[in-house]
Structure formats: structure tokens, C-alpha cells
Amino acid sequence: MNKMKRLEYAFSPRTVAVIGASTREGTVGRAIFSNILLNKYNGIMYPVNPKAKGILGVKCYSDIMEIPDSVDTAIIIVPRDFVPGVVKECGEKGVKLIIIISAGFKEIGGEGEKYERKVKALVNKYSMSLIGPNCFGVVNTSPDVSLNATFSRTIPRAGNIAFISQSGALCAAILDYAKSEHIGFSKFVSMGNKADI
């Protein structure tokens, strides 16, 4: 898959699965799912959580294989130890790109590095692309897409600036500053550990 096509699945997916979407207020899984929903994403969104029947009025699926549609992009927000299994399921489902928000990988060394290598091997095996792990997510403010797949409380306004950062903390600070200064963004992405893209 060429590099531009890979980025298309990051910023303009037709279908998104949020694996680890949560019914619990205050969790990252709830924040990301809410942001996508409340930002009026123009694609189809599928929450995945084996313990929930629905989240914010949207039918929930117990795993990605249950989704009755192809999935372009999967956002993974599960504990690190479960991530390789979820990535494998995404590969078997034919997902094109995964965004791993979950932390506890190369950034902590030791065992975390082993998990990141497992994830990268699975990404390669199934010819997927990966943003993360340990990342903040992505935003595309284009009215054709309207995707805010981050856990930030600050929703960026539309603009002409694209912003990329390794650091999720920097992303959050920039979004807060931009809001106070009325600065808009076209696209916004945190790369995290940069295991692939």
C-alpha cells in the first residue's frame, strides 16, 4: 500500500471500529467514542466492547469479527496485554489501518518493547498500517469527514494548518492554546511510538 493511501485510511476512513469503547464516564474509551459521535463523523462507526449492548445509543459488538461490514480503520483502546490479540483479529477482518491509543509499549522498555515487536510483526503479517502505539489519535476537520478520534476535551475548529507530533501531551497543549487563540486545523495527529508510520 502506498504512503498516501495509508494516510487516507487514517484521516478519511469510510468505517471505523472503536475497540475498547466504554460506557463508563471518565475513561479514554468513552472519551474517544463520544468525540467521534458528537463531532458528527460522516462515516460508519462501530463500538466494540464485549460487556456492553450499546454505548450512547449505538449498538455495540462483542468483537470486531461480529461487525457485519468491512472496517477501514480500528482504534484500539484496550489494556496492553490484550493488544496483540486484538491486532490479530483486525488483520483477520481485513482492517487497513489501526490506531493504538493504549500505552505500555516501547516507551517503558523491557516487557513493553516485546509487546511492541509482537504488534509490529502482526501489522506486517496482515499488511496493515499502524499509528502508535501510545498515541493521542487523529483529527480531520473537513466537513466531508468530521473525524475527531482523540481523547481531548478540546474539539479543534476547522482551519488550514495540519499538525503532527510524537507527543500526545504536546498535542493536548496545542489544542488548548489554539482554542484560546481561535486557530483552526485541517488535520491533527499524534504518532506516539512510531512503530510503523
Backbone as ProteinMPNN parsed JSONL, in Angstrom:
{"seq_chain_A": "MNKMKRLEYAFSPRTVAVIGASTREGTVGRAIFSNILLNKYNGIMYPVNPKAKGILGVKCYSDIMEIPDSVDTAIIIVPRDFVPGVVKECGEKGVKLIIIISAGFKEIGGEGEKYERKVKALVNKYSMSLIGPNCFGVVNTSPDVSLNATFSRTIPRAGNIAFISQSGALCAAILDYAKSEHIGFSKFVSMGNKADI", "coords_chain_A": {"N_chain_A": [[0.855, -1.184, 0.0], [0.641, 2.203, -0.901], [2.149, 5.21, 0.507], [0.468, 7.507, 0.581], [-2.089, 6.409, 0.351], [-2.195, 4.965, 2.7], [-2.345, 7.054, 4.567], [-4.8, 8.062, 3.885], [-6.568, 6.191, 4.984], [-6.139, 6.784, 7.616], [-7.088, 9.416, 7.954], [-9.456, 9.699, 6.472], [-11.396, 7.544, 6.788], [-13.889, 5.195, 5.733], [-15.287, 3.476, 7.341], [-15.152, 2.972, 10.859], [-13.951, 1.179, 13.615], [-14.236, 1.211, 17.082], [-12.409, -0.134, 19.355], [-12.724, -1.082, 22.514], [-14.308, 0.903, 23.283], [-16.27, 2.572, 25.718], [-18.789, 2.397, 28.3], [-18.399, 3.749, 30.579], [-18.094, 6.838, 32.143], [-15.391, 9.172, 32.013], [-13.384, 7.502, 31.139], [-10.811, 6.687, 28.737], [-11.703, 5.245, 26.539], [-14.422, 5.895, 26.489], [-14.263, 8.672, 26.105], [-13.029, 8.951, 23.543], [-14.87, 7.589, 21.885], [-17.16, 9.173, 22.348], [-16.249, 11.654, 21.355], [-15.965, 11.097, 18.607], [-18.607, 10.504, 17.924], [-20.06, 12.834, 18.778], [-18.859, 14.757, 17.253], [-19.982, 14.369, 14.882], [-19.142, 12.496, 12.904], [-18.778, 11.537, 9.534], [-18.727, 8.981, 8.511], [-19.254, 5.442, 9.052], [-19.613, 4.132, 12.264], [-18.496, 1.751, 14.621], [-18.866, 0.643, 17.813], [-16.913, -1.444, 19.931], [-17.149, -3.71, 22.448], [-17.126, -6.269, 24.682], [-18.716, -6.313, 26.952], [-20.84, -4.611, 26.766], [-24.064, -3.687, 25.517], [-24.866, -1.512, 24.119], [-23.644, 1.804, 23.393], [-24.037, 5.083, 24.22], [-26.392, 5.084, 22.73], [-25.713, 3.686, 20.444], [-25.461, 0.599, 18.807], [-23.525, -2.013, 20.187], [-20.724, -4.168, 19.575], [-19.428, -7.429, 20.308], [-16.918, -8.29, 19.489], [-14.541, -7.484, 16.876], [-14.914, -9.171, 14.717], [-17.602, -9.676, 14.641], [-18.795, -7.523, 13.456], [-20.862, -6.495, 10.814], [-19.751, -5.587, 8.392], [-17.148, -4.334, 6.249], [-14.127, -3.03, 7.682], [-12.388, -0.087, 7.69], [-10.62, 1.337, 9.406], [-9.349, 0.745, 12.647], [-9.591, 1.717, 15.973], [-7.766, 1.24, 18.787], [-8.187, 0.677, 22.152], [-7.486, -0.814, 24.521], [-6.306, -2.721, 27.404], [-2.741, -3.166, 27.447], [-1.818, -5.91, 27.399], [-3.773, -7.246, 26.004], [-3.666, -6.229, 23.488], [-2.06, -7.416, 21.284], [-3.668, -9.686, 20.57], [-6.042, -8.436, 19.759], [-5.073, -6.949, 17.598], [-4.392, -9.037, 15.88], [-6.961, -10.083, 15.326], [-7.987, -7.863, 13.978], [-6.38, -7.918, 11.697], [-7.248, -10.35, 10.574], [-9.828, -9.633, 9.982], [-9.46, -7.895, 7.938], [-8.848, -5.228, 8.241], [-7.555, -2.039, 7.37], [-5.962, -0.022, 8.544], [-4.653, 0.565, 11.778], [-5.055, 2.319, 14.829], [-3.381, 2.651, 17.672], [-4.107, 3.535, 20.792], [-3.551, 2.715, 23.337], [-1.137, 2.44, 25.989], [2.145, 1.492, 27.334], [4.164, 0.207, 25.986], [7.035, 0.271, 23.936], [7.876, 2.64, 25.084], [8.164, 2.221, 27.79], [10.137, 0.4, 27.976], [11.825, -2.857, 28.364], [9.54, -5.398, 28.979], [7.5, -4.08, 27.642], [8.679, -3.374, 25.188], [8.861, -5.883, 23.993], [6.156, -6.493, 23.581], [5.531, -4.492, 21.748], [7.075, -5.267, 19.552], [5.783, -7.667, 18.908], [3.287, -6.682, 18.104], [4.04, -5.123, 15.869], [5.029, -7.137, 14.19], [2.656, -8.52, 13.633], [1.195, -6.523, 12.323], [2.75, -6.275, 10.016], [2.485, -8.893, 8.999], [-0.221, -9.015, 8.257], [-0.385, -7.001, 6.438], [-1.183, -4.416, 7.254], [-1.454, -0.947, 8.294], [-0.074, 1.163, 10.853], [-0.661, 3.523, 13.387], [0.871, 4.766, 16.216], [1.991, 2.563, 18.849], [0.621, 4.068, 21.935], [-0.446, 6.655, 21.495], [-2.169, 9.791, 20.791], [-4.186, 10.06, 18.97], [-6.188, 10.932, 16.021], [-7.317, 13.697, 13.953], [-9.603, 15.016, 11.607], [-10.821, 17.799, 10.283], [-12.304, 18.388, 8.042], [-15.444, 19.025, 6.526], [-16.443, 16.951, 5.021], [-15.623, 14.71, 6.31], [-15.25, 14.994, 9.21], [-13.925, 13.891, 11.57], [-13.004, 13.217, 14.817], [-10.929, 11.556, 16.485], [-9.719, 11.483, 19.086], [-8.816, 11.751, 22.594], [-9.137, 14.21, 23.658], [-10.576, 16.941, 25.439], [-10.907, 19.273, 24.191], [-12.255, 20.356, 21.257], [-11.006, 20.739, 18.096], [-11.216, 23.623, 15.969], [-12.131, 24.069, 12.514], [-9.626, 24.613, 10.015], [-6.667, 25.671, 8.196], [-4.255, 24.526, 8.84], [-2.114, 21.79, 9.181], [-1.156, 19.539, 11.7], [1.414, 17.708, 13.252], [2.725, 15.512, 15.675], [4.937, 13.751, 17.868], [4.364, 13.59, 20.531], [1.676, 13.12, 22.71], [0.957, 14.704, 24.882], [1.923, 17.208, 24.123], [0.258, 17.622, 21.927], [-2.263, 17.895, 23.202], [-1.811, 20.241, 24.678], [-1.32, 22.082, 22.6], [-3.803, 22.052, 21.288], [-5.445, 23.194, 23.277], [-4.276, 25.749, 23.489], [-4.618, 26.662, 20.855], [-7.388, 26.819, 20.725], [-7.927, 28.947, 22.49], [-6.782, 30.995, 21.059], [-8.192, 31.061, 18.753], [-7.399, 29.486, 16.562], [-7.427, 27.337, 13.8], [-7.443, 23.914, 12.551], [-6.659, 21.68, 9.85], [-5.944, 18.98, 9.731], [-4.846, 16.746, 12.314], [-2.52, 15.014, 14.201], [-1.132, 12.589, 16.4], [1.764, 10.725, 16.701], [2.834, 8.961, 18.561], [4.617, 6.1, 19.552], [5.604, 5.527, 17.056], [5.803, 3.041, 15.677], [5.306, 2.087, 13.165], [4.091, 3.902, 10.971]], "CA_chain_A": [[0.0, 0.0, 0.0], [1.499, 3.389, -0.936], [2.073, 6.05, 1.705], [-0.698, 8.391, 0.554], [-3.271, 5.588, 0.621], [-2.162, 4.673, 4.136], [-2.829, 8.228, 5.29], [-6.234, 8.186, 3.61], [-7.28, 5.382, 5.978], [-6.018, 7.455, 8.91], [-7.837, 10.665, 8.033], [-10.748, 9.671, 5.767], [-11.929, 6.184, 6.712], [-15.332, 5.04, 5.493], [-15.806, 2.799, 8.532], [-14.238, 2.976, 11.999], [-14.303, 0.394, 14.799], [-13.593, 1.704, 18.303], [-12.276, -1.346, 20.168], [-12.482, -0.589, 23.864], [-15.295, 1.95, 23.581], [-16.73, 2.272, 27.072], [-19.98, 3.044, 28.852], [-18.002, 4.451, 31.812], [-17.612, 8.225, 32.046], [-14.044, 9.397, 32.526], [-12.399, 6.588, 30.552], [-10.337, 7.074, 27.407], [-12.596, 4.611, 25.573], [-15.661, 6.691, 26.422], [-13.94, 9.995, 25.554], [-12.805, 8.853, 22.096], [-16.136, 7.253, 21.239], [-18.015, 10.368, 22.427], [-15.742, 12.676, 20.432], [-16.302, 10.714, 17.228], [-20.063, 10.61, 17.785], [-20.523, 14.212, 18.94], [-18.29, 15.567, 16.173], [-20.802, 14.041, 13.7], [-18.34, 11.784, 11.904], [-19.596, 11.249, 8.349], [-18.659, 7.576, 8.138], [-19.989, 4.497, 9.9], [-18.821, 3.839, 13.45], [-18.893, 0.552, 15.348], [-18.205, 0.426, 19.099], [-16.639, -2.851, 20.247], [-16.941, -3.955, 23.875], [-17.882, -7.496, 24.972], [-19.56, -6.177, 28.141], [-21.883, -3.594, 26.557], [-25.002, -3.909, 24.405], [-24.895, -0.269, 23.368], [-22.956, 2.937, 24.011], [-24.609, 6.355, 23.756], [-27.436, 4.811, 21.753], [-25.186, 2.981, 19.274], [-25.299, -0.834, 19.055], [-22.146, -2.418, 20.461], [-20.361, -5.518, 19.137], [-18.541, -8.059, 21.293], [-15.567, -8.251, 18.911], [-14.539, -6.892, 15.527], [-15.379, -10.157, 13.744], [-19.065, -9.629, 14.642], [-19.262, -6.365, 12.679], [-21.351, -7.007, 9.527], [-19.28, -4.674, 7.356], [-15.691, -4.222, 6.256], [-13.67, -1.951, 8.561], [-11.174, 0.558, 7.182], [-9.726, 1.765, 10.479], [-9.708, 0.34, 14.006], [-8.944, 2.455, 17.056], [-7.618, 0.231, 19.84], [-8.057, 1.291, 23.473], [-7.619, -1.913, 25.477], [-5.044, -2.9, 28.129], [-1.634, -3.608, 26.592], [-1.685, -7.36, 27.259], [-4.78, -7.726, 25.054], [-3.495, -5.572, 22.189], [-1.685, -8.313, 20.179], [-4.82, -10.486, 20.154], [-6.957, -7.552, 19.035], [-4.432, -6.639, 16.315], [-4.539, -10.248, 15.052], [-8.353, -10.099, 14.856], [-8.112, -6.794, 12.973], [-5.768, -8.44, 10.475], [-8.132, -11.379, 10.016], [-11.024, -8.933, 9.496], [-9.104, -7.13, 6.747], [-8.694, -3.807, 8.575], [-6.44, -1.437, 6.618], [-5.097, 0.771, 9.416], [-5.013, 0.571, 13.196], [-4.528, 3.396, 15.667], [-3.312, 2.097, 19.03], [-4.03, 4.563, 21.826], [-3.03, 2.05, 24.535], [0.268, 2.671, 26.338], [2.824, 0.374, 27.99], [4.972, -0.479, 24.973], [8.459, 0.611, 23.888], [8.169, 3.812, 25.915], [8.525, 1.813, 29.157], [11.254, -0.548, 27.882], [11.624, -4.233, 28.823], [8.377, -6.162, 28.513], [6.768, -3.247, 26.691], [9.323, -3.489, 23.874], [8.476, -7.189, 23.432], [4.778, -6.363, 23.093], [5.526, -3.659, 20.536], [7.599, -6.095, 18.452], [4.691, -8.587, 18.532], [2.293, -5.901, 17.366], [4.624, -4.759, 14.571], [5.074, -8.359, 13.374], [1.286, -8.792, 13.178], [0.878, -5.477, 11.343], [3.431, -6.67, 8.774], [1.908, -10.154, 8.509], [-1.536, -8.779, 7.647], [-0.268, -5.841, 5.529], [-1.907, -3.261, 7.775], [-0.649, 0.198, 8.706], [-0.24, 1.42, 12.286], [-0.273, 4.758, 14.074], [1.051, 4.428, 17.625], [1.048, 2.708, 19.97], [0.866, 5.151, 22.879], [-0.673, 7.92, 20.79], [-3.288, 10.656, 21.158], [-5.242, 9.883, 17.984], [-6.178, 11.751, 14.801], [-8.444, 14.593, 13.694], [-9.768, 15.607, 10.279], [-11.948, 18.725, 10.445], [-13.04, 18.574, 6.788], [-16.859, 18.683, 6.682], [-16.704, 15.677, 4.347], [-15.201, 13.613, 7.19], [-15.579, 15.364, 10.6], [-13.446, 12.833, 12.465], [-12.17, 13.562, 15.973], [-10.645, 10.296, 17.177], [-8.775, 11.739, 20.177], [-9.49, 11.812, 23.891], [-9.068, 15.596, 24.125], [-11.844, 17.628, 25.699], [-10.947, 20.418, 23.281], [-12.544, 19.996, 19.874], [-10.394, 21.78, 17.27], [-12.026, 24.241, 14.918], [-11.6, 23.831, 11.166], [-8.654, 25.603, 9.555], [-5.794, 25.264, 7.092], [-2.973, 24.059, 9.364], [-2.001, 20.381, 9.578], [-0.205, 19.455, 12.817], [1.864, 16.356, 13.576], [3.627, 15.485, 16.824], [5.11, 12.464, 18.533], [3.878, 13.681, 21.908], [0.264, 13.365, 22.966], [0.849, 15.831, 25.816], [2.081, 18.423, 23.32], [-0.979, 17.768, 21.141], [-3.313, 18.419, 24.078], [-1.478, 21.634, 24.991], [-1.507, 22.873, 21.376], [-5.244, 22.198, 21.058], [-5.96, 24.17, 24.246], [-3.777, 27.067, 23.088], [-5.257, 27.031, 19.586], [-8.775, 27.211, 21.002], [-7.925, 30.284, 23.094], [-6.329, 31.961, 20.047], [-9.074, 30.903, 17.585], [-6.613, 28.895, 15.473], [-8.044, 26.099, 13.332], [-6.595, 22.883, 11.944], [-7.266, 20.795, 8.852], [-5.685, 17.633, 10.244], [-4.08, 16.778, 13.558], [-2.175, 13.619, 14.509], [-0.041, 12.234, 17.307], [2.343, 9.472, 16.206], [3.2, 8.062, 19.649], [5.898, 5.379, 19.459], [6.01, 5.451, 15.637], [6.226, 1.666, 15.373], [5.142, 1.842, 11.728], [4.054, 5.202, 10.274]], "C_chain_A": [[0.899, 1.244, 0.0], [1.205, 4.316, 0.239], [0.847, 6.95, 1.724], [-1.984, 7.622, 0.85], [-3.348, 5.245, 2.101], [-2.731, 5.84, 4.931], [-4.314, 8.469, 5.045], [-7.046, 7.385, 4.63], [-7.17, 5.978, 7.375], [-6.99, 8.624, 9.018], [-9.211, 10.643, 7.373], [-11.306, 8.257, 5.666], [-13.435, 6.197, 6.447], [-16.006, 4.41, 6.703], [-14.725, 2.768, 9.607], [-14.797, 2.064, 13.082], [-13.53, 0.963, 15.98], [-13.565, 0.537, 19.282], [-11.806, -0.944, 21.56], [-13.34, 0.624, 24.168], [-15.966, 1.577, 24.898], [-18.006, 3.022, 27.432], [-19.616, 3.915, 30.049], [-17.457, 5.849, 31.531], [-16.198, 8.308, 32.605], [-12.99, 8.461, 31.98], [-12.0, 7.087, 29.167], [-11.255, 6.488, 26.333], [-13.911, 5.352, 25.407], [-15.389, 8.038, 25.744], [-13.772, 9.938, 24.036], [-14.104, 8.544, 21.363], [-17.068, 8.468, 21.213], [-17.567, 11.431, 21.44], [-16.099, 12.359, 18.984], [-17.794, 10.935, 16.974], [-20.527, 12.07, 17.795], [-19.98, 15.146, 17.861], [-19.007, 15.305, 14.842], [-19.966, 13.489, 12.558], [-19.237, 11.332, 10.755], [-19.504, 9.813, 7.846], [-19.525, 6.73, 9.06], [-19.073, 4.092, 11.046], [-19.395, 2.636, 14.192], [-18.155, 0.487, 16.68], [-18.047, -1.07, 19.359], [-16.309, -2.955, 21.73], [-17.771, -5.178, 24.248], [-18.836, -7.382, 26.154], [-20.705, -5.189, 27.961], [-22.77, -3.97, 25.376], [-25.082, -2.679, 23.513], [-24.161, 0.815, 24.125], [-23.494, 4.208, 23.37], [-25.601, 6.145, 22.608], [-26.986, 4.094, 20.494], [-24.966, 1.514, 19.638], [-23.825, -1.193, 19.181], [-21.937, -3.868, 20.017], [-19.348, -6.106, 20.108], [-17.106, -8.172, 20.801], [-15.667, -7.792, 17.461], [-15.063, -7.865, 14.474], [-16.904, -10.168, 13.621], [-19.622, -8.504, 13.768], [-19.64, -6.818, 11.266], [-20.919, -6.159, 8.329], [-17.759, -4.775, 7.33], [-15.322, -3.011, 7.114], [-12.377, -1.379, 7.99], [-10.151, 0.767, 8.291], [-10.252, 1.282, 11.821], [-8.896, 1.162, 14.994], [-8.951, 1.531, 18.263], [-7.296, 0.916, 21.163], [-8.302, 0.202, 24.517], [-6.306, -2.034, 26.244], [-3.982, -3.564, 27.248], [-1.596, -5.111, 26.359], [-2.67, -7.946, 26.252], [-4.558, -7.2, 23.634], [-3.074, -6.538, 21.08], [-2.845, -9.168, 19.665], [-5.814, -9.676, 19.343], [-6.385, -7.207, 17.66], [-4.565, -7.824, 15.361], [-5.959, -10.33, 14.486], [-8.586, -9.029, 13.785], [-7.53, -7.249, 11.638], [-6.659, -9.452, 9.785], [-9.405, -10.761, 9.428], [-10.739, -8.153, 8.208], [-9.014, -5.632, 6.975], [-7.453, -3.26, 7.868], [-5.448, -0.71, 7.521], [-5.593, 0.676, 10.847], [-4.334, 1.751, 13.882], [-4.555, 2.865, 17.092], [-3.08, 3.238, 20.012], [-3.348, 3.991, 23.073], [-1.542, 2.307, 24.719], [0.856, 1.405, 26.964], [3.697, -0.426, 27.047], [6.428, -0.023, 25.06], [8.818, 1.753, 24.839], [8.518, 3.451, 27.353], [9.676, 0.808, 29.164], [10.838, -1.965, 28.259], [10.485, -4.965, 28.156], [7.573, -5.387, 27.464], [7.345, -3.319, 25.288], [8.955, -4.805, 23.2], [7.062, -7.126, 22.855], [4.729, -5.54, 21.808], [6.055, -4.439, 19.334], [6.538, -7.087, 17.965], [3.657, -7.869, 17.666], [2.803, -5.573, 15.968], [4.684, -5.972, 13.642], [3.69, -8.694, 12.823], [0.841, -7.774, 12.127], [1.495, -5.834, 9.993], [2.792, -7.911, 8.153], [0.61, -9.917, 7.739], [-1.559, -7.548, 6.732], [-1.154, -4.671, 5.949], [-0.928, -2.107, 7.953], [-1.001, 0.516, 10.152], [0.187, 2.835, 12.632], [-0.235, 4.418, 15.556], [2.086, 3.334, 17.768], [1.381, 3.933, 20.832], [0.68, 6.5, 22.198], [-1.987, 8.567, 21.232], [-4.469, 10.505, 20.203], [-5.109, 10.827, 16.806], [-7.444, 12.602, 14.704], [-8.418, 14.978, 12.22], [-11.012, 16.485, 10.354], [-12.73, 18.974, 9.16], [-14.502, 18.192, 6.986], [-17.248, 17.386, 5.977], [-16.398, 14.479, 5.242], [-15.637, 13.865, 8.634], [-15.189, 14.275, 11.592], [-12.586, 13.427, 13.568], [-11.987, 12.295, 16.788], [-9.515, 10.508, 18.173], [-9.554, 11.703, 21.482], [-9.427, 13.219, 24.49], [-10.46, 16.146, 24.394], [-12.018, 18.817, 24.767], [-11.161, 19.933, 21.857], [-11.947, 21.09, 18.981], [-11.369, 22.348, 16.244], [-11.366, 23.967, 13.572], [-10.656, 24.961, 10.77], [-7.79, 25.025, 8.456], [-4.442, 24.73, 7.546], [-3.074, 22.57, 9.673], [-0.906, 20.299, 10.637], [0.122, 17.997, 13.102], [2.853, 16.434, 14.725], [3.789, 14.054, 17.304], [4.344, 12.468, 19.85], [2.385, 13.975, 21.999], [0.055, 14.539, 23.902], [0.987, 17.157, 25.076], [0.826, 18.673, 22.488], [-2.084, 18.396, 21.985], [-3.07, 19.892, 24.394], [-1.709, 22.543, 23.785], [-2.993, 23.089, 21.096], [-5.848, 23.232, 22.003], [-5.547, 25.589, 23.858], [-4.494, 27.553, 21.824], [-6.697, 27.483, 19.806], [-8.823, 28.637, 21.55], [-7.548, 31.368, 22.085], [-7.146, 31.887, 18.748], [-8.312, 30.425, 16.344], [-7.257, 27.568, 15.087], [-7.044, 25.165, 12.679], [-7.376, 22.133, 10.871], [-7.151, 19.352, 9.333], [-4.75, 17.744, 11.433], [-3.768, 15.331, 13.909], [-1.023, 13.543, 15.497], [0.46, 10.858, 16.894], [2.727, 8.497, 17.321], [4.559, 7.427, 19.433], [6.406, 5.183, 18.033], [6.519, 4.056, 15.257], [6.137, 1.351, 13.884], [5.177, 3.159, 10.962], [4.73, 6.248, 11.148]], "O_chain_A": [[1.82, 1.336, 0.812], [0.158, 4.222, 0.879], [0.242, 7.139, 2.78], [-2.871, 8.138, 1.53], [-4.43, 5.233, 2.688], [-3.511, 5.64, 5.862], [-5.007, 9.018, 5.903], [-8.091, 7.844, 5.089], [-8.014, 5.709, 8.23], [-7.64, 8.805, 10.047], [-10.051, 11.488, 7.682], [-11.655, 7.811, 4.573], [-14.151, 7.098, 6.884], [-17.136, 4.751, 7.052], [-13.546, 2.565, 9.318], [-15.973, 2.158, 13.432], [-12.32, 1.172, 15.897], [-14.556, 0.25, 19.954], [-10.665, -0.529, 21.76], [-13.139, 1.298, 25.178], [-16.203, 0.399, 25.164], [-18.268, 4.12, 26.941], [-20.426, 4.73, 30.49], [-16.494, 6.021, 30.785], [-15.851, 7.603, 33.552], [-11.814, 8.599, 32.316], [-12.748, 7.812, 28.512], [-11.552, 7.148, 25.337], [-14.451, 5.427, 24.304], [-16.177, 8.493, 24.915], [-14.311, 10.784, 23.322], [-14.408, 9.162, 20.342], [-17.689, 8.76, 20.191], [-18.393, 12.043, 20.764], [-16.489, 13.247, 18.226], [-18.188, 11.48, 15.943], [-21.292, 12.489, 16.927], [-20.563, 16.195, 17.587], [-18.698, 15.919, 13.82], [-20.057, 13.938, 11.415], [-20.327, 10.807, 10.98], [-20.142, 9.467, 6.852], [-20.408, 7.237, 9.752], [-17.908, 3.752, 10.836], [-20.607, 2.514, 14.369], [-16.94, 0.296, 16.692], [-18.936, -1.862, 19.047], [-15.333, -2.378, 22.21], [-18.997, -5.14, 24.143], [-19.68, -8.256, 26.349], [-21.465, -4.949, 28.899], [-22.298, -4.499, 24.37], [-25.331, -2.782, 22.312], [-24.06, 0.764, 25.35], [-23.423, 4.392, 22.155], [-25.644, 6.919, 21.651], [-27.779, 3.908, 19.571], [-24.352, 1.216, 20.662], [-22.989, -0.746, 18.395], [-22.855, -4.686, 20.076], [-18.516, -5.389, 20.664], [-16.173, -8.153, 21.604], [-16.759, -7.723, 16.896], [-15.598, -7.438, 13.45], [-17.439, -10.62, 12.609], [-20.791, -8.535, 13.385], [-18.834, -7.455, 10.588], [-21.663, -6.038, 7.356], [-17.151, -5.25, 8.289], [-16.115, -2.079, 7.254], [-11.392, -2.098, 7.825], [-8.977, 0.425, 8.146], [-11.445, 1.389, 12.108], [-7.678, 1.287, 14.87], [-10.01, 1.091, 18.711], [-6.299, 1.625, 21.296], [-9.238, 0.303, 25.311], [-5.287, -1.508, 25.795], [-4.292, -4.414, 26.413], [-1.366, -5.549, 25.232], [-2.431, -9.023, 25.705], [-5.189, -7.672, 22.689], [-3.674, -6.498, 20.006], [-2.988, -9.354, 18.457], [-6.366, -10.164, 18.356], [-7.118, -7.173, 16.671], [-4.821, -7.64, 14.171], [-6.14, -10.614, 13.302], [-9.295, -9.265, 12.808], [-8.111, -7.001, 10.581], [-6.814, -9.425, 8.564], [-9.987, -11.304, 8.489], [-11.661, -7.795, 7.476], [-9.094, -4.849, 6.029], [-6.429, -3.937, 7.782], [-4.239, -0.768, 7.295], [-6.797, 0.703, 11.103], [-3.205, 2.124, 13.561], [-5.627, 2.652, 17.659], [-2.001, 3.829, 20.058], [-2.645, 4.711, 23.781], [-0.783, 2.382, 23.753], [0.175, 0.39, 27.107], [3.944, -1.609, 27.279], [6.986, 0.057, 26.155], [9.941, 1.818, 25.34], [9.1, 4.265, 28.069], [10.141, 0.406, 30.23], [9.654, -2.245, 28.449], [10.459, -5.135, 26.937], [7.037, -5.97, 26.521], [6.602, -3.326, 24.307], [8.758, -4.85, 21.985], [6.805, -7.644, 21.768], [3.972, -5.857, 20.891], [5.544, -4.291, 18.224], [6.406, -7.321, 16.764], [3.216, -8.383, 16.638], [2.073, -5.729, 14.989], [4.422, -5.851, 12.446], [3.566, -9.106, 11.67], [0.182, -8.134, 11.151], [0.846, -5.712, 8.954], [2.586, -7.976, 6.941], [0.37, -10.535, 6.702], [-2.626, -7.107, 6.304], [-1.788, -4.022, 5.117], [0.28, -2.273, 7.782], [-2.088, 0.182, 10.623], [1.255, 3.292, 12.226], [-1.187, 3.853, 16.095], [2.962, 3.185, 16.916], [2.278, 4.716, 20.518], [1.532, 7.382, 22.305], [-2.793, 7.968, 21.945], [-5.61, 10.784, 20.569], [-4.064, 11.446, 16.606], [-8.483, 12.282, 15.281], [-7.357, 15.235, 11.652], [-12.127, 15.978, 10.474], [-13.724, 19.7, 9.181], [-14.784, 17.139, 7.558], [-18.274, 16.787, 6.303], [-16.853, 13.367, 4.974], [-16.325, 13.03, 9.221], [-16.023, 13.795, 12.361], [-11.566, 14.062, 13.298], [-12.788, 11.992, 17.672], [-8.492, 9.824, 18.129], [-10.783, 11.635, 21.488], [-9.64, 13.397, 25.69], [-11.406, 15.852, 23.664], [-13.129, 19.311, 24.574], [-10.344, 19.188, 21.316], [-12.338, 22.251, 19.094], [-12.231, 21.639, 15.724], [-10.174, 23.667, 13.509], [-10.861, 26.117, 11.142], [-8.136, 24.009, 7.852], [-3.564, 24.502, 6.713], [-4.007, 22.134, 10.347], [0.149, 20.916, 10.492], [-0.771, 17.154, 13.183], [3.716, 17.311, 14.753], [2.878, 13.238, 17.16], [3.746, 11.462, 20.232], [1.896, 14.955, 21.436], [-0.907, 15.291, 23.75], [0.264, 18.113, 25.359], [0.382, 19.815, 22.36], [-2.761, 19.321, 21.538], [-4.001, 20.697, 24.381], [-2.233, 23.648, 23.93], [-3.398, 24.186, 20.711], [-6.666, 24.052, 21.587], [-6.359, 26.514, 23.891], [-4.919, 28.705, 21.741], [-7.17, 28.415, 19.155], [-9.654, 29.441, 21.129], [-7.945, 32.523, 22.233], [-6.832, 32.565, 17.77], [-8.549, 30.894, 15.231], [-7.595, 26.765, 15.957], [-5.945, 25.57, 12.302], [-8.593, 21.971, 10.969], [-8.129, 18.604, 9.341], [-3.971, 18.69, 11.554], [-4.673, 14.497, 13.914], [-0.072, 14.323, 15.437], [-0.331, 9.926, 16.752], [2.928, 7.313, 17.049], [5.54, 8.12, 19.165], [7.529, 4.719, 17.836], [7.547, 3.922, 14.594], [6.817, 0.447, 13.397], [6.199, 3.494, 10.362], [4.815, 7.414, 10.763]]}, "name": "protein", "num_of_chains": 1, "seq": "MNKMKRLEYAFSPRTVAVIGASTREGTVGRAIFSNILLNKYNGIMYPVNPKAKGILGVKCYSDIMEIPDSVDTAIIIVPRDFVPGVVKECGEKGVKLIIIISAGFKEIGGEGEKYERKVKALVNKYSMSLIGPNCFGVVNTSPDVSLNATFSRTIPRAGNIAFISQSGALCAAILDYAKSEHIGFSKFVSMGNKADI"}
